[in-house]
Amino acid sequence: MNKAIWAAVLALIGVALAGVGAEAEERRPVVAVIDSGVARTAELGARVIAEYDMAASPARPAFQPRHDHGTMVATILARAATAPVDIVSLRIDDPAGCPAGAQPPCARSVRTVAAAIRQATRLKVDAINLSLAMADHPAITDAVRDAAKHGITVVMAAGNDGADHPNNLRLAKAAFPKGVLVGAVDAAGSVWTGTNRPEATGTSGYNYSWQLGVAVPTALADGQEVAATGTSFAAPIETARRLSLR
Protein backbone atom coordinates (compact mmCIF):
# COMPACT_ATOMS: atom_id res chain seq x y z
CA MET A 1 0.00 0.00 0.00
CA ASN A 2 1.21 3.49 -0.84
CA LYS A 3 2.74 5.16 2.24
CA ALA A 4 0.60 8.25 1.81
CA ILE A 5 -2.59 6.18 1.60
CA TRP A 6 -1.54 4.09 4.63
CA ALA A 7 -0.90 7.24 6.64
CA ALA A 8 -4.33 8.55 5.70
CA VAL A 9 -5.98 5.26 6.77
CA LEU A 10 -4.21 5.37 10.13
CA ALA A 11 -5.30 8.96 10.61
CA LEU A 12 -8.93 8.05 9.92
CA ILE A 13 -8.76 5.16 12.39
CA GLY A 14 -7.34 7.50 14.99
CA VAL A 15 -10.18 9.96 14.47
CA ALA A 16 -12.76 7.17 14.73
CA LEU A 17 -11.25 5.80 17.92
CA ALA A 18 -11.09 9.27 19.41
CA GLY A 19 -14.77 9.70 18.63
CA VAL A 20 -15.63 6.40 20.29
CA GLY A 21 -13.62 7.38 23.34
CA ALA A 22 -15.31 10.74 23.57
CA GLU A 23 -18.75 9.13 23.22
CA ALA A 24 -17.93 6.68 26.01
CA GLU A 25 -16.74 9.48 28.26
CA GLU A 26 -19.80 11.62 27.57
CA ARG A 27 -22.39 8.91 28.23
CA ARG A 28 -23.96 9.46 31.61
CA PRO A 29 -25.42 6.64 33.66
CA VAL A 30 -29.22 6.56 33.56
CA VAL A 31 -31.31 5.96 36.68
CA ALA A 32 -35.00 5.10 36.72
CA VAL A 33 -36.70 6.76 39.69
CA ILE A 34 -39.96 4.85 40.17
CA ASP A 35 -41.94 7.18 42.37
CA SER A 36 -44.54 9.96 42.43
CA GLY A 37 -43.05 11.86 39.50
CA VAL A 38 -40.12 14.29 39.38
CA ALA A 39 -40.23 18.04 38.84
CA ARG A 40 -37.68 19.72 36.61
CA THR A 41 -36.55 22.08 39.32
CA ALA A 42 -33.85 24.67 38.75
CA GLU A 43 -31.39 22.22 40.31
CA LEU A 44 -32.43 19.08 38.46
CA GLY A 45 -33.35 20.73 35.17
CA ALA A 46 -32.36 18.77 32.09
CA ARG A 47 -31.00 15.90 34.19
CA VAL A 48 -34.57 14.62 34.22
CA ILE A 49 -34.56 13.43 30.62
CA ALA A 50 -37.98 11.73 30.42
CA GLU A 51 -41.08 10.83 32.36
CA TYR A 52 -43.47 7.92 31.85
CA ASP A 53 -46.86 7.98 33.56
CA MET A 54 -47.54 4.35 34.42
CA ALA A 55 -50.70 5.04 36.43
CA ALA A 56 -52.87 7.28 34.26
CA SER A 57 -54.25 7.19 30.73
CA PRO A 58 -54.01 9.62 29.15
CA ALA A 59 -50.78 10.55 30.85
CA ARG A 60 -50.71 13.52 33.18
CA PRO A 61 -48.53 16.54 32.24
CA ALA A 62 -44.88 15.55 32.54
CA PHE A 63 -42.69 16.88 35.35
CA GLN A 64 -45.67 18.30 37.26
CA PRO A 65 -45.99 15.95 40.23
CA ARG A 66 -48.83 16.07 42.70
CA HIS A 67 -46.55 14.95 45.52
CA ASP A 68 -43.00 16.02 46.44
CA HIS A 69 -41.64 12.56 47.27
CA GLY A 70 -40.18 11.68 43.86
CA THR A 71 -38.50 15.07 43.45
CA MET A 72 -36.99 14.78 46.93
CA VAL A 73 -35.59 11.33 46.09
CA ALA A 74 -34.21 12.47 42.71
CA THR A 75 -32.58 15.54 44.27
CA ILE A 76 -30.79 13.44 46.88
CA LEU A 77 -29.59 11.07 44.17
CA ALA A 78 -28.28 13.87 41.97
CA ARG A 79 -26.46 15.50 44.88
CA ALA A 80 -24.92 12.23 46.06
CA ALA A 81 -23.67 11.22 42.61
CA THR A 82 -19.93 11.65 42.09
CA ALA A 83 -20.54 12.46 38.41
CA PRO A 84 -23.56 13.72 36.47
CA VAL A 85 -26.41 11.23 36.02
CA ASP A 86 -29.52 11.27 33.86
CA ILE A 87 -32.85 10.51 35.51
CA VAL A 88 -35.89 8.86 33.97
CA SER A 89 -39.02 9.35 36.05
CA LEU A 90 -41.58 6.54 36.06
CA ARG A 91 -44.65 7.89 37.76
CA ILE A 92 -46.72 5.33 39.69
CA ASP A 93 -48.76 7.48 42.08
CA ASP A 94 -52.53 7.02 42.06
CA PRO A 95 -54.26 9.84 40.13
CA ALA A 96 -56.93 9.81 42.85
CA GLY A 97 -54.34 10.77 45.45
CA CYS A 98 -53.30 9.04 48.66
CA PRO A 99 -55.83 7.29 50.90
CA ALA A 100 -56.39 8.84 54.32
CA GLY A 101 -53.34 8.35 56.51
CA ALA A 102 -51.11 7.08 53.68
CA GLN A 103 -47.82 8.68 52.70
CA PRO A 104 -46.74 9.35 49.09
CA PRO A 105 -45.91 8.03 46.59
CA CYS A 106 -49.12 5.93 47.02
CA ALA A 107 -48.76 3.55 44.09
CA ARG A 108 -51.98 2.82 42.24
CA SER A 109 -51.38 -0.93 42.45
CA VAL A 110 -48.59 -3.48 42.70
CA ARG A 111 -49.04 -4.17 38.99
CA THR A 112 -48.38 -0.50 38.24
CA VAL A 113 -45.07 -0.80 40.08
CA ALA A 114 -44.23 -4.05 38.26
CA ALA A 115 -45.02 -2.42 34.91
CA ALA A 116 -42.75 0.50 35.77
CA ILE A 117 -39.87 -1.85 36.60
CA ARG A 118 -40.35 -3.67 33.30
CA GLN A 119 -40.45 -0.36 31.43
CA ALA A 120 -37.16 0.63 33.07
CA THR A 121 -35.71 -2.72 31.99
CA ARG A 122 -36.79 -2.12 28.40
CA LEU A 123 -35.14 1.30 28.54
CA LYS A 124 -31.87 -0.40 29.55
CA VAL A 125 -31.22 1.93 32.46
CA ASP A 126 -28.17 1.41 34.63
CA ALA A 127 -30.03 1.45 37.94
CA ILE A 128 -33.55 1.47 39.34
CA ASN A 129 -34.34 3.35 42.54
CA LEU A 130 -37.37 2.05 44.44
CA SER A 131 -38.08 4.32 47.40
CA LEU A 132 -41.43 2.63 47.93
CA ALA A 133 -43.23 0.65 50.59
CA MET A 134 -43.37 -2.73 48.89
CA ALA A 135 -44.41 -6.16 50.04
CA ASP A 136 -43.18 -9.33 48.35
CA HIS A 137 -45.80 -9.46 45.60
CA PRO A 138 -45.07 -12.04 42.85
CA ALA A 139 -45.55 -9.52 40.02
CA ILE A 140 -42.98 -7.14 41.49
CA THR A 141 -40.65 -9.99 42.44
CA ASP A 142 -40.66 -11.30 38.86
CA ALA A 143 -40.05 -7.82 37.44
CA VAL A 144 -37.14 -7.18 39.81
CA ARG A 145 -35.62 -10.57 38.98
CA ASP A 146 -35.81 -9.81 35.26
CA ALA A 147 -34.20 -6.39 35.72
CA ALA A 148 -31.31 -7.95 37.63
CA LYS A 149 -30.87 -10.60 34.93
CA HIS A 150 -30.38 -7.75 32.47
CA GLY A 151 -27.55 -6.38 34.61
CA ILE A 152 -29.52 -3.53 36.15
CA THR A 153 -28.77 -2.48 39.72
CA VAL A 154 -31.98 -2.44 41.79
CA VAL A 155 -31.93 -0.35 44.97
CA MET A 156 -34.87 -0.73 47.38
CA ALA A 157 -35.78 1.12 50.56
CA ALA A 158 -35.91 -1.37 53.44
CA GLY A 159 -39.06 0.19 54.89
CA ASN A 160 -40.03 2.34 57.85
CA ASP A 161 -41.85 -0.05 60.20
CA GLY A 162 -39.01 -0.43 62.71
CA ALA A 163 -39.16 -4.19 62.17
CA ASP A 164 -36.36 -6.67 62.84
CA HIS A 165 -36.57 -7.86 59.23
CA PRO A 166 -37.36 -6.28 55.84
CA ASN A 167 -40.86 -6.81 54.42
CA ASN A 168 -39.47 -7.00 50.89
CA LEU A 169 -36.88 -9.70 51.50
CA ARG A 170 -37.99 -11.84 48.56
CA LEU A 171 -37.47 -8.90 46.24
CA ALA A 172 -33.91 -8.47 47.46
CA LYS A 173 -33.20 -12.17 47.05
CA ALA A 174 -34.76 -12.22 43.58
CA ALA A 175 -32.45 -9.41 42.48
CA PHE A 176 -29.33 -10.76 44.22
CA PRO A 177 -26.52 -9.90 43.68
CA LYS A 178 -27.66 -6.83 41.68
CA GLY A 179 -30.28 -5.82 44.24
CA VAL A 180 -29.79 -4.17 47.62
CA LEU A 181 -32.01 -3.14 50.51
CA VAL A 182 -31.13 0.14 52.21
CA GLY A 183 -31.64 1.04 55.85
CA ALA A 184 -31.34 4.47 57.45
CA VAL A 185 -28.82 5.82 59.94
CA ASP A 186 -28.31 9.32 61.33
CA ALA A 187 -25.27 11.55 60.81
CA ALA A 188 -23.50 9.84 63.72
CA GLY A 189 -24.03 6.41 62.18
CA SER A 190 -26.69 5.34 64.69
CA VAL A 191 -29.51 3.21 63.31
CA TRP A 192 -32.75 5.13 62.88
CA THR A 193 -35.47 3.62 65.06
CA GLY A 194 -37.94 3.46 62.19
CA THR A 195 -35.83 1.44 59.79
CA ASN A 196 -36.53 -2.19 58.99
CA ARG A 197 -33.33 -4.00 59.92
CA PRO A 198 -31.63 -6.98 58.29
CA GLU A 199 -32.35 -10.40 59.74
CA ALA A 200 -30.50 -11.19 62.96
CA THR A 201 -29.27 -14.42 61.37
CA GLY A 202 -27.40 -12.47 58.69
CA THR A 203 -27.91 -11.41 55.10
CA SER A 204 -27.60 -14.75 53.35
CA GLY A 205 -28.66 -14.47 49.71
CA TYR A 206 -29.33 -10.74 49.75
CA ASN A 207 -27.55 -7.41 50.15
CA TYR A 208 -28.31 -4.85 52.83
CA SER A 209 -26.64 -1.46 53.11
CA TRP A 210 -26.84 1.44 55.55
CA GLN A 211 -26.95 5.06 54.38
CA LEU A 212 -27.84 8.43 55.83
CA GLY A 213 -31.62 8.57 56.14
CA VAL A 214 -32.20 11.06 58.96
CA ALA A 215 -32.52 14.79 58.20
CA VAL A 216 -31.20 14.34 54.65
CA PRO A 217 -31.00 17.70 52.83
CA THR A 218 -33.17 17.80 49.71
CA ALA A 219 -35.71 19.97 47.87
CA LEU A 220 -39.42 19.95 47.14
CA ALA A 221 -40.99 20.19 43.70
CA ASP A 222 -41.11 23.99 44.04
CA GLY A 223 -37.39 24.09 44.85
CA GLN A 224 -37.80 24.78 48.56
CA GLU A 225 -35.02 23.28 50.68
CA VAL A 226 -36.11 20.73 53.30
CA ALA A 227 -34.69 17.83 55.33
CA ALA A 228 -36.21 14.36 55.00
CA THR A 229 -36.11 11.23 57.13
CA GLY A 230 -36.82 7.64 56.13
CA THR A 231 -35.37 4.73 54.19
CA SER A 232 -36.84 6.31 51.03
CA PHE A 233 -34.20 9.00 51.35
CA ALA A 234 -31.35 6.64 52.23
CA ALA A 235 -31.94 4.56 49.09
CA PRO A 236 -30.90 7.20 46.50
CA ILE A 237 -27.60 7.72 48.30
CA GLU A 238 -26.88 4.01 47.87
CA THR A 239 -27.98 4.21 44.23
CA ALA A 240 -25.45 7.01 43.65
CA ARG A 241 -22.73 5.03 45.44
CA ARG A 242 -23.29 1.96 43.30
CA LEU A 243 -23.23 4.00 40.12
CA SER A 244 -19.83 5.35 41.16
CA LEU A 245 -18.52 1.76 41.24
CA ARG A 246 -19.41 1.06 37.60
N, C-alpha and C positions, 0 to 999 in steps of 0.2 A: 504493500500500500504506500502511496506517495506520502512523504513525511508531512507535507503541509495538510493533506487530508486527514492523516492520523492525528495530528495536533488539533485539528478542528473537531474531530470526533471526541477526543478526550476533553476538550473544553465544554462541549455540549453535555457530556456525561457529568462533568463537574457542576454545571449549572443545574441539571436535573436533580442531582443529589442534594445540592444546597437547598433547592426548593422543597424537597421532601423533608429535609431536616428542619427547615423553617416551619413547615406545616405541622410537623410533630410537636415542635416547641410551642406553637400558637394554640394548639388544641387544648381547650380547658376541659377538666372533668365535668361531667353532667350529673346532677343529683335530682332525683325525683322526690319532691316533698309532697307526700300524700296527707292532706290535711284539709283545713277549712278555706283554702284559697290564699293567695299571696298578693299583697298590694305592691305595685311598683313605686315604692317610696323613693324619696330623693337619694337615700343611701343604697337601696337595692337596684333601682333603675333598670337598665338593660340587662342586668345579670339574670333577671327573671325572663327567660327567653320564650316561654310558652305556657299556656294554661289549658287544661282539659277539664271540662265539667262532667264528672262521672255520675252525678246525682240528679241532674235536671235536663229535660228535653222540652223545648229548645234550651241550649246552654245559656246560662246567665252571663251578663257582661263580664269580660275577662278582667282580672286584676282589681276587682271591686268587691272584696270579701265582706260578708255580713259580720263575721267574727274576726277578732285580732289574732287568734291562736296561730294560724299558719304563717302569718307575717312575722310574728315573734320568733317562731322556730327558724324560719328562713334567715332572719337577721342574725340570730346567734350563730347559725352555720356559716354564713358569709364572713362574720367577724372572726370566727375561730379558724377558718381556713388559712393555711400558710401561703397559698397562692390563689389567684382568682378562680372561681367556680361558676358554672352556669346552672341555673335552677329551673326545673320544669315543675310547675304546680299542677297537681292532680286533685281537683276539688271534690270532696266526698261528703260535705256537710249537707244535712237535710234541708231542702228549700223551705220547709215549714218551720225551721228553727229548732232550738233545743227544747226537749220536754222539761217540765218544771223540775228544778233541782239538778238538772244535768249540766255538765260543763262542756264547752266546745272542745273538739270540732263536731261532735254529735253526728256521726256517720249515719246515712240514711238506712243502710243495712249492711250486714257482713258481706253480702254479694257485691255491693258497691265497692267495698274495700278490696275484695278479691279482684274485681274487674280493673281497678286502678293499678294494682300490683302487676297484673298481666299486661296492661297498657304500657307501664314503665319498662317491662321486659321487652316488649316489641320495639320500644324506642331505643333499646340497647344503652340505657343509662349506665353509669359507673357505680352508682349507689342509690339505694332507696332509704329514705328516712321515714319511719313510722312512729310518730309521736302520738299514738292513739291508745285508748283503752281497748284491748283486744283479748277476747277469750280464744281458746284453741278450737276454732271452728274449722271443719274439714275443707271448706272452700278456700279459706285464707291460707290454711296450712299447705294445700296443694299449690297455690299460687306462689307462696314464699319458696317452696321447694324448687319449683320450676325456675324462679328468678336466680336462685343460688346455682342451679345446674348451668345456667348461662353465664356464670362468673360474676354475677352482680352482688355487691356487698349489701346486706340487708340489716339495718340498724333499727332496733325496736326498744321503745321505752318499757321498762320493767313493770311499771304500774305504781299507783299511789295509794295502795290499800294498807301499807304497813305490815304486809304479810311476811311470813318466814319462807315463802317460796313464790316464784313468779306465776301468774295465772296463764301466761302465754308460753309455757315451757315447751310444748310440742312444736310451736312455731320455731323457736330457737333451735330445737333439735333437727327439725326438717331442713333448716337452712345451714346447718353446721357443715363445714367450718366457716362459711361465708357470712353467717348470721351472728348477731351479738345482741344480748339484752343489756340495757344500761340502767344502772341505779344512780341515785343522787347523793352527793355529799356536800357539806358546806365548805367555805373557804379554808377552814382549818383541817379539812379532810375527815371530819366526823360524819358518820352516816346519818342522813336525814331520817327522822322518825317515820315519815310517810312512805318511804320507798319499800317496794317489794324486794326482799333479799334473795340471794341465791340459796339453794338448798343447803342445809347444814352438812349433808353427806358429801358435798363437793359438786363441782360442775362437770360431771361426766357426760360427754356427748353434746355439750353446748358451751357457748362462750358467754361470759358475764363480765362487764366492765363498769367501773365507777368513774363518774365525771361530776364536775360542779353542777349542782341542780338547785341550789338555794341562793336566792337573790341574784340571779343571773341578769346582767345588764342586757336590755334589748329594746325594741321599739314597737309601737302599735302601728296599725295600718295608716294612721294619720301622721306618723313620724314622731309622735311623742315618746320620749324616753321613759322607760319603766324598768322595774326589776321583777323577775318571775321565778317562781319556785315550783319544782315538780320534776319527775323523770322525763316528761315531755321536753324539758329545756336542757336536760343533761344529754339526751340522745343526739342532738345535732352537733354537739362538741365532739362526741365520739365519731360521728360521721365524718367530720372535718379531719380528725386525727387519722382515720383509716385511709382517707383519700391522700393524705400526705405520705403514706407508706407505699403508694402505688409505684 
